[in-house]
Amino acid sequence: MLPAVLTLGVVAFSTSRVAAQDSTESTLGAADPSLPGPGKPCEPYYYAPIASAIASFPPIWGAATILPEDNNAMAKWASIQPNVPDIAPKGTLQGDFTALNYPADDPDCWWTSTKCNNPKAPNVPVDVSIMNEPRTLGYGFDDGPNCSHNAFYDYLLSQNQKATMFFIGSNVMDWPLEAARAVTDGHEICVHSWSHHYMTAFESADAFAELYYSSYSLLSMQAVKIATGVTPTCWRPPFGDVDDRIRAIANGLGLRTVLWTYDSQDWQVGSTAGVTAEAVDREYDIMIDDAKKGMFDNVGTMILAHELNDFTMAEAIKYYPMLKAVFKYIVPVAVGLNVTHPYVEDNYTMPSFVQCQSYNILKLRLDGLL
């Protein structure tokens, strides 16, 4: 008998959110013909809510700083700063750490150096890098929203599959309708910084700005009810570059830090010499083989993959049936953590893992497999 897999098509949003939808929001879904498909050029478009709010954010794709007139941001930073460990920035924003003489005992729990995910500073939560539930894959994609993601999102929709999307704030500002589709389709949204630089290189106030403006770049688009004004409660550091100073800043903003166990390396194809499509296949295959060996029979796992370009999305589509064959549950991170309210606002809910299990059993019975 084929192994059953839950693709999380249940109660992905609350009834209060459904009631709030209107014809304007519905145009942002899978059938919207105005959004480009894969392989088509991504043409910039004018979007009034973004145009009217652009002055309230750092320059798009520029390294973020707190804007001089932003009293709310300055007040928030002042409330967080006393709880941030006194740890110096590391390297450059581009990830050059060659001049850094970092201690071998890793006093800062610096993931880039040692893959440390259990903070050493007090009152800083442990990173999320696995799924506690057995035979469960935490399913997510970095670097979106991508302006050509419709075919990929259509595929996820056809499979009734939800995922966690780690969105770059500047991408959200560039492609707001594509961000809106992710929420309309029921995916969980997390932050992936404002400008996608190495986070430990920022001064603390600037690292705060990278996360603060990314979170609230979503909130600013209430005119089209993007997520009905949701504020994310999770983030993933670009390149996994995080230490206890950056974790404390994220925690002060209510963001849990999400990393990974397996790395598909998909983003490196076309940008890193020697990394080929076959190399990415091997990374996926390693995790699949580990699943077949029973390595996730007690505790699940997470893989790093990307919404970055047509190749990374096509690779995800190619491997999805193989993932379904070896994992019993493929879920967004929030569901794997039993976080039923993934945003600060309380008008949007996701199912608990127990609800997912119940749905899985019901689906098996309806399919005649139980």
Secondary structure as the mmCIF struct_conf table of DSSP 4:
data_model
#
loop_
_struct_conf.conf_type_id
_struct_conf.id
_struct_conf.beg_label_comp_id
_struct_conf.beg_label_asym_id
_struct_conf.beg_label_seq_id
_struct_conf.end_label_comp_id
_struct_conf.end_label_asym_id
_struct_conf.end_label_seq_id
HELX_LH_PP_P HELX_LH_PP_P1 LEU A 2 ALA A 4
STRN STRN1 LEU A 6 LEU A 6
BEND BEND1 VAL A 10 VAL A 10
BEND BEND2 PHE A 13 PHE A 13
HELX_RH_AL_P HELX_RH_AL_P1 THR A 15 ALA A 20
HELX_RH_AL_P HELX_RH_AL_P2 SER A 23 SER A 26
TURN_TY1_P TURN_TY1_P1 THR A 27 LEU A 28
BEND BEND3 GLY A 29 GLY A 29
TURN_TY1_P TURN_TY1_P2 ALA A 30 ALA A 31
TURN_TY1_P TURN_TY1_P3 PRO A 33 SER A 34
BEND BEND4 LEU A 35 LEU A 35
TURN_TY1_P TURN_TY1_P4 PRO A 38 GLY A 39
BEND BEND5 LYS A 40 LYS A 40
HELX_RH_AL_P HELX_RH_AL_P3 ALA A 48 ALA A 53
HELX_RH_3T_P HELX_RH_3T_P1 ILE A 54 SER A 56
BEND BEND6 PHE A 57 PHE A 57
HELX_LH_PP_P HELX_LH_PP_P2 PRO A 58 PRO A 59
TURN_TY1_P TURN_TY1_P5 ILE A 60 TRP A 61
BEND BEND7 GLY A 62 GLY A 62
HELX_LH_PP_P HELX_LH_PP_P3 ALA A 63 ALA A 64
TURN_TY1_P TURN_TY1_P6 PRO A 68 GLU A 69
HELX_RH_AL_P HELX_RH_AL_P4 ASN A 71 ILE A 80
HELX_RH_3T_P HELX_RH_3T_P2 GLN A 81 ASN A 83
BEND BEND8 VAL A 84 VAL A 84
BEND BEND9 GLY A 91 GLY A 91
TURN_TY1_P TURN_TY1_P7 LEU A 93 GLN A 94
TURN_TY1_P TURN_TY1_P8 THR A 98 ALA A 99
TURN_TY1_P TURN_TY1_P9 ALA A 104 ASP A 105
TURN_TY1_P TURN_TY1_P10 PRO A 107 ASP A 108
HELX_RH_AL_P HELX_RH_AL_P5 TRP A 111 THR A 114
BEND BEND10 ASN A 118 ASN A 118
BEND BEND11 ALA A 121 ALA A 121
TURN_TY1_P TURN_TY1_P11 PRO A 122 ASN A 123
HELX_LH_PP_P HELX_LH_PP_P4 PRO A 125 ASP A 127
STRN STRN2 VAL A 128 VAL A 128
BEND BEND12 ILE A 130 ILE A 130
BEND BEND13 ASN A 132 GLU A 133
TURN_TY1_P TURN_TY1_P12 PRO A 134 ARG A 135
STRN STRN3 THR A 136 GLY A 138
STRN STRN4 GLY A 140 GLY A 144
TURN_TY1_P TURN_TY1_P13 CYS A 147 SER A 148
HELX_RH_AL_P HELX_RH_AL_P6 ASN A 150 SER A 158
TURN_TY1_P TURN_TY1_P14 GLN A 159 ASN A 160
STRN STRN5 THR A 164 PHE A 167
HELX_RH_AL_P HELX_RH_AL_P7 GLY A 169 ASP A 174
HELX_RH_AL_P HELX_RH_AL_P8 PRO A 176 THR A 184
TURN_TY1_P TURN_TY1_P15 ASP A 185 GLY A 186
STRN STRN6 GLU A 188 VAL A 191
BEND BEND14 TRP A 194 SER A 195
HELX_RH_3T_P HELX_RH_3T_P3 MET A 199 ALA A 201
BEND BEND15 PHE A 202 PHE A 202
HELX_RH_AL_P HELX_RH_AL_P9 SER A 204 LEU A 219
TURN_TY1_P TURN_TY1_P16 SER A 220 MET A 221
HELX_RH_3T_P HELX_RH_3T_P4 GLN A 222 VAL A 224
TURN_TY1_P TURN_TY1_P17 LYS A 225 LYS A 225
HELX_RH_3T_P HELX_RH_3T_P5 ILE A 226 THR A 228
TURN_TY1_P TURN_TY1_P18 GLY A 229 GLY A 229
STRN STRN7 PRO A 232 PRO A 232
STRN STRN8 CYS A 234 TRP A 235
HELX_RH_3T_P HELX_RH_3T_P6 PRO A 238 GLY A 240
HELX_RH_AL_P HELX_RH_AL_P10 ASP A 244 GLY A 252
TURN_TY1_P TURN_TY1_P19 LEU A 253 GLY A 254
STRN STRN9 ARG A 256 THR A 257
STRN STRN10 VAL A 258 VAL A 258
BEND BEND16 THR A 261 THR A 261
STRN STRN11 TYR A 262 ASP A 263
HELX_RH_3T_P HELX_RH_3T_P7 ASP A 266 GLN A 268
TURN_TY1_P TURN_TY1_P20 VAL A 269 SER A 271
BEND BEND17 THR A 272 THR A 272
TURN_TY1_P TURN_TY1_P21 ALA A 273 GLY A 274
HELX_RH_AL_P HELX_RH_AL_P11 ALA A 277 LYS A 292
TURN_TY1_P TURN_TY1_P22 LYS A 293 PHE A 296
BEND BEND18 ASP A 297 VAL A 299
STRN STRN12 THR A 301 LEU A 304
STRN STRN13 HIS A 306 HIS A 306
BEND BEND19 LEU A 308 ASN A 309
HELX_RH_AL_P HELX_RH_AL_P12 ASP A 310 VAL A 326
BEND BEND20 LYS A 328 LYS A 328
STRN STRN14 TYR A 329 VAL A 331
HELX_RH_AL_P HELX_RH_AL_P13 VAL A 333 GLY A 336
TURN_TY1_P TURN_TY1_P23 LEU A 337 ASN A 338
BEND BEND21 THR A 340 THR A 340
STRN STRN15 TYR A 343 TYR A 343
BEND BEND22 VAL A 344 ASN A 347
HELX_RH_AL_P HELX_RH_AL_P14 PHE A 353 LEU A 366
TURN_TY1_P TURN_TY1_P24 ASP A 367 GLY A 368
#
